[in-house]
Structures are given as structure tokens and as C-alpha cells.
């Protein structure tokens, strides 16, 4: 059946009327995300308004870093306990390919823009998987202690590999993604050739060899909150994490930390609904997704964290930080001043190579 825009609007009105479908929806749901400042932004922009609107109880889980492995295990056990899961785009692709996430029709399951533009057109190219509902554009980049870098603060991502100019500990994520790309860039591989090199065994060894040069000075992190805390405590001189986490430690906590935007890696984050839910839980998850990914809600999240909303219609609505009162646009990774030298994350590459390179990276870590 082909749905017109008007049909989709009518359907969405029915879906979002809690009284009409209350008996068919679960009254409790578990939403999985990343914790810290990011989960707080979702709590304020999405969860609290939705709970107030519907009376549903939302349980927060902070296991997104382990989402693929845990959903595989839940599916194998026939006991899926999560209702909506926040994942990066590459993980959404893997889950979709493995049948662990349900497919989403954006024009019947997601809200149109206020001017009637379909959700598919409003999200545009960010709809990178049939199972993925984009939420934010973010970047992984570096923060550094302004009081520990001397008179010449770092300006290049390759300064991370310069132990002579910038002695001290670095914080890097305990996974190959981004680290391998930065290593190759700083070993002289042109930006446009990084993934061609990285798909070869020789290229992978080359990246690990470059990382070997700083391995003894690295503190490995697993949670997004780790690097901001390490920076705040002065335990590392610089470290990678999500730009929104660094915004929090710089602007909200007023720590002596600054942002290094060079070679920031653009990525997408968003929702998937696990396959295998009961009809009542699936209905509730779809109702939540419809609400939480509309134009206003995505713009509202930017009041609390410096991630760019995934809808085109949300961008003009981004204003000031809810509590600090500062203009949020200059703190977005997509701001022209910050995006002078970005690195575009290759979703398809990591969806295809993640498991193999993960195994090689973890073996390297254990040496």
C-alpha cells in the first residue's frame, strides 16, 4: 500500500493519540544510550516531555557501547529486553543486516516537517540504513589542557603523536575506529586514500605501527565520560571524545580545556528499534520515535549539547543553551569555522570490516 503525505499525517495523528492506543501500548520502556551529558540532553529534550505527555515510565540504560554484542545475545536467547537503542550509523547497519533491528518507513513512521516536507526528504542523505533513524551529527575530536601544553597549543591532530612537543598521557578510545584513520593521516596517507589503505592487511599494520609510537603514553577509554574526567583531573594532556562531551567540560564545568577541531571525524548517531518486540512494546517504541525525532524535539536537544540536529528543518530552530544562555551554533561541529578540516567517517567500510579489525586491534592492545 502506498501512503500519501496526507495519509501519513492522518496515521501519525492516530499513532500519537495515547488514549486511542493506550491499551495496545506497553506502559514502560527501556531506552538505551551513552550516558553522561548526551543522555542528559535526551532526558530533557525527549524523555521528560514524552513521559509527561503519555504517562509511560522510561528506564534509562547506558549500554550503547555494547549494543551490537548485547542485542546479538538477547536475540539468541529469545529475550530482547530493550525497546529503543541509540547507536552510531555503522552499528545500525550491522544490526539491520543481521535482522536484529526493524526496518523503518520514514514517511509513515516518522513525523513530517512543519511545512509538510516528508521525513525522508527532511533527513535526506542521513538515512543511511533502512533501520536507522538519525538523531544528531556529531564529531569525535580532541580536547587538551590549556595549562599543560606550554605556549604553543596543538593545532593539528598529528600533535597527538608528538610526544616531544607535548609530553604526557593521551586518552584514546579502546577501539580501532578513528584511531586507525588518524594514525594513517599522521603517517602521511592522503585523506582521500585512507580507507583504501585501511582495507589492506598492510595498511592495518601501518596504522598499528604508528599507534605503537605513543602506545605507552595512552590511557584507553571505553565510556564517553572518561576523557572529560581525565582532562578535568589533569591526568592526560589531551584526549579524544565526542565534541558534546568536550563542550560540557569546557562551557558547563569551566575547566581549563580547549577543543582541537582539526581532523574531527563526522559521524551520525540515532535510534534503532530491536527486532523481536511484542506488538505492545513495538507500538510504544514507534510512538516514542515519532515524537522524539520530530523537528522541534531534535532542535530542543541542541539546547543542552553541541550536536547538530539531523533534520534540515531543525537547524533554523537551534538557539541558545537552555541554562548558559550562550549561542549554540558556533559550538556545533558543522560550524564553518570548526569544519575547516574534517574527516568523513565511512559507514560502509566499518560495517564491513569492523569485526575483523576489532579482533586485530584488541590483539595488538594485549601485546
Buried (B, 14 or more C-beta within 10 A) or exposed (E): EEBEEEEBBEBBEEBBEBEEBEEEBBEEBBBBBBBBBBBBBBBBBBBEBBBEEBEBEBEBBBBBBEBBEBBBEBBEEEEBBBBBBBBBBBBBBBBBBEEBBBBBEBBBBBBBBEEEBBBEBBBEEBBBBBBBBBBBBBBBBBBBBEEBBEEEBBEBBBBBBBBEEBEBBBBBBBBBBBBBBBBBBBBEBEBEEBBEBBBEEEBBEBBBEBBEBBBEBBBBBEBBBBBBBBBBEBBBBBBBBBBBBBBBBBBBEEBBBBBBBBBBBBBBBBBBBBBBBEEBBBBBBBBBBBBBBBBBBBBBBBBBBBBBBBBBBBBEBBBEBBEEEEEBBEBBBBBEEBBEEBBEBBBEBBBBBBEEBBEBBEEBBEE
